[in-house]
Amino acid sequence: MPIRHPWRLSAALLTALALTACAAGMMAFDDSREEWRSQADRTCRTSGRVTPSPFVTPMEPIFEEGECGADAPYKVTAAADGSVAFSVPATLACPMLPALDRWLQTVVQPAAGENLDSKIVSVDVAASYVCRTRNNKPGAKVSEHAYANAIDISAFRTADGRRVTVADGWKGAPQEAAFLKTVHDKACGPFNTVIGPDGDRHHQDHFHLDLARRGRNGDGKFCQ
């Protein structure tokens, strides 16, 4: 049975238990799951790059049949030191959190100031962890969402009350289009995979962002 709900324990104890479980090899994923995923989770959790807070809560490991799951996931209700709220809580692997913070703080907020004359206070999360194949296609490769290594964002909300959606703004008002295209293009850096409306028909209404390892050194990019 999949384990989905956080233990009612302190954040510090949760972290210690999760690390102990990983180190002891208590979790057994499908043989086709790449080892780098668990290693990246463990390295991130022990590096101190992510600090538990009222909006970032360590979860117990997620283990589902086959490849799906994450060794060190977090429940996230806001990013960028809590300054950008999520419409719904996201379940994300540890390495995704620093990438999101970097993108929101160094790309999204400057672009909002320049193009929207405001700042972003929340984003609409369309998807985070879910055990499925890419684009839900039978027989396709497992999605990065199935490793909690991806997030889909469908809209941005500004401090002055506007909601800028990917679906309507991509080819909409010039200021909104410029903002969305800037944050999409410059997400290719913090993230290894960035797909938006110009990518394919499955991404007409959201940005897909993930940290899949690509290329010989694992630092290749796929952005469209």
Solvent accessible surface area in square Angstrom, and as a share of the most:
residue,aa,sasa,rsa
1,M,220,0.98
2,P,48,0.30
3,I,83,0.42
4,R,125,0.45
5,H,140,0.62
6,P,55,0.35
7,W,98,0.35
8,R,241,0.88
9,L,84,0.42
10,S,67,0.43
11,A,38,0.29
12,A,79,0.61
13,L,80,0.40
14,L,4,0.02
15,T,29,0.17
16,A,51,0.39
17,L,68,0.34
18,A,1,0.00
19,L,46,0.23
20,T,83,0.48
21,A,15,0.12
22,C,12,0.07
23,A,86,0.67
24,A,68,0.53
25,G,55,0.52
26,M,143,0.64
27,M,34,0.15
28,A,71,0.55
29,F,37,0.16
30,D,63,0.33
31,D,148,0.77
32,S,70,0.45
33,R,23,0.08
34,E,75,0.34
35,E,121,0.54
36,W,52,0.18
37,R,17,0.06
38,S,12,0.08
39,Q,88,0.39
40,A,18,0.14
41,D,7,0.03
42,R,56,0.21
43,T,71,0.41
44,C,5,0.03
45,R,16,0.06
46,T,91,0.53
47,S,60,0.39
48,G,53,0.51
49,R,158,0.58
50,V,17,0.09
51,T,101,0.59
52,P,53,0.33
53,S,35,0.23
54,P,134,0.85
55,F,51,0.21
56,V,13,0.08
57,T,48,0.28
58,P,0,0.00
59,M,11,0.05
60,E,7,0.03
61,P,14,0.09
62,I,6,0.03
63,F,75,0.31
64,E,21,0.09
65,E,167,0.75
66,G,27,0.26
67,E,34,0.15
68,C,8,0.05
69,G,0,0.00
70,A,0,0.00
71,D,4,0.02
72,A,2,0.02
73,P,0,0.00
74,Y,2,0.01
75,K,79,0.34
76,V,2,0.01
77,T,49,0.29
78,A,8,0.07
79,A,7,0.05
80,A,3,0.02
81,D,120,0.62
82,G,30,0.29
83,S,67,0.43
84,V,0,0.00
85,A,44,0.34
86,F,17,0.07
87,S,60,0.39
88,V,76,0.44
89,P,75,0.47
90,A,0,0.00
91,T,28,0.16
92,L,0,0.00
93,A,4,0.03
94,C,0,0.00
95,P,26,0.16
96,M,0,0.00
97,L,12,0.06
98,P,21,0.13
99,A,10,0.08
100,L,1,0.01
101,D,42,0.22
102,R,129,0.47
103,W,0,0.00
104,L,1,0.00
105,Q,83,0.37
106,T,87,0.50
107,V,14,0.08
108,V,0,0.00
109,Q,42,0.19
110,P,74,0.46
111,A,5,0.04
112,A,0,0.00
113,G,41,0.39
114,E,149,0.67
115,N,32,0.17
116,L,5,0.02
117,D,130,0.67
118,S,21,0.13
119,K,119,0.50
120,I,1,0.01
121,V,54,0.31
122,S,17,0.11
123,V,0,0.00
124,D,12,0.06
125,V,15,0.08
126,A,62,0.48
127,A,28,0.22
128,S,15,0.10
129,Y,35,0.13
130,V,60,0.35
131,C,54,0.32
132,R,56,0.20
133,T,36,0.21
134,R,105,0.38
135,N,53,0.27
136,N,102,0.52
137,K,96,0.41
138,P,134,0.84
139,G,85,0.81
140,A,34,0.27
141,K,143,0.61
142,V,39,0.23
143,S,3,0.02
144,E,12,0.06
145,H,1,0.00
146,A,0,0.00
147,Y,11,0.04
148,A,0,0.00
149,N,9,0.05
150,A,0,0.00
151,I,0,0.00
152,D,8,0.04
153,I,1,0.00
154,S,25,0.16
155,A,0,0.00
156,F,0,0.00
157,R,95,0.35
158,T,4,0.03
159,A,59,0.46
160,D,85,0.44
161,G,68,0.65
162,R,89,0.33
163,R,121,0.44
164,V,0,0.00
165,T,21,0.12
166,V,0,0.00
167,A,60,0.46
168,D,110,0.57
169,G,0,0.00
170,W,14,0.05
171,K,175,0.74
172,G,35,0.34
173,A,51,0.40
174,P,105,0.66
175,Q,104,0.46
176,E,42,0.19
177,A,14,0.11
178,A,42,0.32
179,F,0,0.00
180,L,0,0.00
181,K,81,0.35
182,T,40,0.23
183,V,0,0.00
184,H,12,0.06
185,D,89,0.46
186,K,120,0.51
187,A,0,0.00
188,C,46,0.28
189,G,26,0.25
190,P,13,0.08
191,F,0,0.00
192,N,18,0.09
193,T,3,0.01
194,V,0,0.00
195,I,21,0.11
196,G,0,0.00
197,P,13,0.08
198,D,101,0.52
199,G,19,0.19
200,D,49,0.26
201,R,184,0.67
202,H,54,0.24
203,H,12,0.05
204,Q,91,0.40
205,D,73,0.38
206,H,24,0.11
207,F,0,0.00
208,H,18,0.08
209,L,1,0.00
210,D,3,0.02
211,L,28,0.14
212,A,8,0.06
213,R,124,0.45
214,R,68,0.25
215,G,67,0.65
216,R,239,0.87
217,N,124,0.64
218,G,16,0.15
219,D,96,0.50
220,G,24,0.23
221,K,98,0.41
222,F,81,0.34
223,C,49,0.29
224,Q,75,0.33
